[in-house]
């Protein structure tokens, strides 16, 4: 984890991609994805600037895609459990964003932990005309 955190703090995309590739070759994609997920969660809580840079610049990494998919599924399940309707109150974009009404966004964030809110705010989009 320290290797990835160090690379992220340097904000060197090529170095981070190289670390991900090396870890994948050594440990496999599942383990690498788990490591990247743990690192991103740690950064979200301890280093907001590095987290922001990582989120904006590493969206294409396979390990990050697994994290994003997990966050989207988490949000969809919570929205449905709160009575919101897919296709009416919210919808999914092909880019990993959730388009939703302000009421759904507020309800989702209200019932989420501080760490969950950090990630959810990155994927939730309220169109200006809703």
PLY file of the C-alpha trace (Angstrom):
ply
format ascii 1.0
element vertex 130
property float x
property float y
property float z
element edge 129
property int vertex1
property int vertex2
end_header
0.00 0.00 0.00
2.82 2.40 0.83
4.21 2.04 -2.70
0.92 3.08 -4.28
0.33 5.86 -1.74
3.81 7.24 -2.41
3.26 7.17 -6.16
-0.10 8.88 -5.78
1.33 11.60 -3.53
3.88 12.35 -6.26
0.91 12.78 -8.61
2.78 10.92 -11.34
0.22 9.09 -13.47
2.81 6.99 -15.33
4.38 5.85 -12.05
1.01 4.87 -10.62
0.10 2.98 -13.79
3.45 1.19 -13.66
2.87 0.23 -10.01
-0.60 -1.08 -10.85
0.79 -3.13 -13.75
3.58 -4.58 -11.59
1.20 -5.45 -8.75
-1.20 -7.08 -11.21
1.61 -9.22 -12.62
2.78 -10.21 -9.13
-0.50 -10.55 -7.25
-3.25 -10.75 -9.87
-5.97 -8.28 -10.77
-8.32 -9.09 -7.85
-5.65 -8.49 -5.21
-4.43 -5.36 -7.00
-7.98 -4.04 -7.17
-8.40 -4.68 -3.44
-5.15 -2.83 -2.69
-6.09 0.16 -4.86
-9.52 0.27 -3.21
-7.97 0.29 0.27
-5.52 3.01 -0.75
-8.25 5.20 -2.24
-10.41 4.82 0.88
-7.43 5.72 3.08
-6.65 8.78 0.97
-10.28 9.90 1.03
-10.05 10.07 4.82
-6.49 11.31 5.28
-5.32 13.24 2.21
-8.11 14.98 0.29
-5.78 16.64 -2.22
-4.16 13.37 -3.27
-7.56 11.67 -3.31
-8.94 14.37 -5.63
-5.95 14.05 -7.96
-6.19 10.26 -8.00
-9.93 10.27 -8.66
-9.60 12.72 -11.56
-6.52 11.18 -13.16
-6.80 7.44 -12.61
-10.39 6.85 -13.66
-9.20 4.55 -16.46
-7.18 2.11 -14.33
-8.78 -1.33 -14.17
-8.50 -1.37 -10.38
-10.27 2.00 -10.14
-13.02 0.82 -12.48
-13.84 -1.98 -10.03
-14.05 0.57 -7.22
-16.31 2.87 -9.25
-18.59 -0.03 -10.21
-18.86 -0.98 -6.54
-19.73 2.57 -5.51
-22.37 2.84 -8.24
-23.97 -0.47 -7.24
-23.90 0.58 -3.57
-25.69 3.84 -4.45
-28.26 2.15 -6.69
-29.15 -0.37 -3.98
-29.52 2.38 -1.38
-31.69 4.49 -3.70
-33.98 1.56 -4.51
-34.19 0.60 -0.82
-35.27 4.18 -0.07
-38.10 3.91 -2.62
-36.58 5.77 -5.55
-37.27 4.37 -9.02
-34.62 3.70 -11.64
-35.53 5.53 -14.84
-37.78 7.95 -13.00
-35.86 9.36 -10.02
-32.38 8.38 -11.18
-30.52 6.82 -14.09
-27.06 5.49 -14.85
-24.68 7.00 -17.37
-22.15 4.95 -19.35
-19.36 6.95 -17.67
-20.07 5.66 -14.18
-22.16 8.61 -13.03
-25.64 8.52 -11.56
-28.03 11.21 -12.77
-30.67 11.88 -10.15
-33.11 14.41 -8.80
-32.04 16.64 -5.92
-34.43 14.88 -3.53
-32.85 11.48 -4.24
-29.34 12.89 -3.86
-30.17 14.52 -0.53
-31.82 11.34 0.81
-28.88 9.17 -0.27
-26.24 11.43 1.25
-28.23 11.91 4.47
-28.19 8.18 5.20
-24.52 7.63 4.29
-21.33 7.73 6.33
-18.83 10.57 5.91
-16.51 8.34 3.86
-19.37 7.07 1.70
-20.39 10.69 1.03
-16.92 11.52 -0.27
-17.23 8.79 -2.92
-20.90 9.35 -3.66
-20.37 13.06 -4.33
-17.92 12.03 -7.06
-20.49 9.97 -8.97
-23.79 11.78 -8.32
-24.95 14.35 -10.86
-28.07 16.49 -10.65
-29.00 17.86 -14.09
-29.67 21.61 -14.02
-33.23 21.22 -15.31
-34.41 18.87 -12.52
0 1
1 2
2 3
3 4
4 5
5 6
6 7
7 8
8 9
9 10
10 11
11 12
12 13
13 14
14 15
15 16
16 17
17 18
18 19
19 20
20 21
21 22
22 23
23 24
24 25
25 26
26 27
27 28
28 29
29 30
30 31
31 32
32 33
33 34
34 35
35 36
36 37
37 38
38 39
39 40
40 41
41 42
42 43
43 44
44 45
45 46
46 47
47 48
48 49
49 50
50 51
51 52
52 53
53 54
54 55
55 56
56 57
57 58
58 59
59 60
60 61
61 62
62 63
63 64
64 65
65 66
66 67
67 68
68 69
69 70
70 71
71 72
72 73
73 74
74 75
75 76
76 77
77 78
78 79
79 80
80 81
81 82
82 83
83 84
84 85
85 86
86 87
87 88
88 89
89 90
90 91
91 92
92 93
93 94
94 95
95 96
96 97
97 98
98 99
99 100
100 101
101 102
102 103
103 104
104 105
105 106
106 107
107 108
108 109
109 110
110 111
111 112
112 113
113 114
114 115
115 116
116 117
117 118
118 119
119 120
120 121
121 122
122 123
123 124
124 125
125 126
126 127
127 128
128 129
